[in-house]
Amino acid sequence: MIYLSLGSNRGNRLSFLQQAVDLLKKRCLKNMTWSIILETECILPDGAPSEWNKPFLNMVVAGVSDLSPFFLLRELKQIEQELGRPEHYERWSPRVIDLDILLWDDLVLNNPSLTIPHPELDRRPFLGHLLTMMGVERKSHIPANCFLRSFTLFPRFVGIVNITPDSFSDGGLYNTADKAIKQALNLAANGASIIEIGAQSTRPGSVLQTPDEEYGKLEPVLDGLKNFMEKEEITVSVDTFWPEVIQKILSRYSVKWINDVRGSLDDRTLQYIARKNCHFVAMHSLGIPPQKDRLLPNDPSPVSSLIEWAQKMIGRLLSCGFEKSSIIIDPGIGFGKSAYQNIHILRTLIRLKSMDIKILIGHSRKSFIEAFSLEEAKMRDIETIAISDFLKNKVDFLRVHNVADHRRFFVAQQAIVNIG
């Protein structure tokens, strides 16, 4: 068995680890498993610049390979460069990704370009801790305080920031720029891969904001996050369906996703989004705000109707210049579906995955939970996490309010199950 270490302390650290694991699975390792992720203090030499002192995210992956040790090392260096690490760099400086071979069965290798076991292995307590957690016996003592926080590689979370006064579970909590910026950074720090910002309440009975009103709320928040976006420390999605708002945002900010919950954008706007290399989330709805008497038909089944809609939407987006990898489909839980239909859709999501397209689910705290829980909306995080656990291997992104508790749940689960 081969064990590799992965580390990142620059930019969107979690995203770089996720990208690296995807590439390792495709090119280097078979039957891959991986550890939880540990945030650790940076190890620096005396006199290092203060700006180098950035905490790392570290993890270990295991698998088998048909490559020789030296060919595997060459592949690891290639992946590092593809993800943005320069070929030549100052030792100890921050890096977007760091890939090393730790162990290779019982192999002992001492070569100027490669040493196995890795020479720093016993001087990095967190690596011994991760290996031991994965079942590799280590002789060294593992201190209990060898990390700051823990994360998981998957599932990928989209953290919600509603800058509205009347959203159904968190209305008014983040409706000032300072509060919204703080919450966005908090969600990112707690493991959200994407931060989604919305200034338009879509709860039943809400009054739609005009484009000027919506942009007036978004602008100061995006201004506060602009530096983080440009440094690629966070990835931001904006939830909007106004063409004017989209044009302004994408011309001024490094926003990576547009989430359209209405489905009424014209081809010209869609083509503009595609030219900006933005991901596009297409959500199914029968009207915004939703109306209780306007629902999907049950014949054919709700999922059959969703598949038909999704196929048409994907075809249209491809014709507007989107790459398939940039298209994300959201079935629109709570929008034009009864509670029973929402539950049926969640149970049968595997049918949507058969289209070979990325899927996002926004189920967090929604009213269909009233079918089995009497908790008010803001108290439904336990139910949301239970549903997230059911969905984790069926979708690509989970859009949730409470990222911190999701992180804690999935870290504990993976630590015990020990699977990738």
HELIX and SHEET records of a PDB file:
HELIX    1   1 ARG A   13  ARG A   27  1                                  15    
HELIX    2   2 SER A   50  TRP A   52  5                                   3    
HELIX    3   3 PRO A   69  GLU A   82  1                                  14    
HELIX    4   4 LEU A  121  ARG A  123  5                                   3    
HELIX    5   5 PRO A  125  MET A  133  1                                   9    
HELIX    6   6 ALA A  177  ALA A  189  1                                  13    
HELIX    7   7 PRO A  211  GLU A  230  1                                  20    
HELIX    8   8 PRO A  243  ARG A  252  1                                  10    
HELIX    9   9 ASP A  267  ARG A  275  1                                   9    
HELIX   10  10 PRO A  302  SER A  319  1                                  18    
HELIX   11  11 LYS A  324  SER A  326  5                                   3    
HELIX   12  12 ALA A  339  ARG A  347  1                                   9    
HELIX   13  13 ILE A  350  LYS A  353  1                                   4    
HELIX   14  14 SER A  367  ALA A  371  5                                   5    
HELIX   15  15 ALA A  377  MET A  379  5                                   3    
HELIX   16  16 ASP A  381  LEU A  391  1                                  11    
HELIX   17  17 VAL A  403  VAL A  417  1                                  15    
SHEET    1   A 4 LYS A  30  TRP A  34  0                                        
SHEET    2   A 4 PHE A  56  VAL A  64 -1                                        
SHEET    3   A 4 ILE A   2  SER A   8 -1                                        
SHEET    4   A 4 ASP A  98  TRP A 104 -1                                        
SHEET    1   B 4 LYS A  30  TRP A  34  0                                        
SHEET    2   B 4 PHE A  56  VAL A  64 -1                                        
SHEET    3   B 4 ILE A  37  THR A  40 -1                                        
SHEET    4   B 4 ARG A 149  PHE A 151 -1                                        
SHEET    1   C 2 LEU A 109  ASN A 111  0                                        
SHEET    2   C 2 LEU A 114  ILE A 116 -1                                        
SHEET    1   D 9 ARG A 156  ASN A 162  0                                        
SHEET    2   D 9 ALA A 192  GLY A 198  1                                        
SHEET    3   D 9 VAL A 236  ASP A 239  1                                        
SHEET    4   D 9 TRP A 257  ASP A 260  1                                        
SHEET    5   D 9 HIS A 279  MET A 283  1                                        
SHEET    6   D 9 ILE A 327  ASP A 330  1                                        
SHEET    7   D 9 LYS A 358  ILE A 361  1                                        
SHEET    8   D 9 PHE A 397  VAL A 400  1                                        
SHEET    9   D 9 ARG A 156  ASN A 162  1                                        
END                                                                             
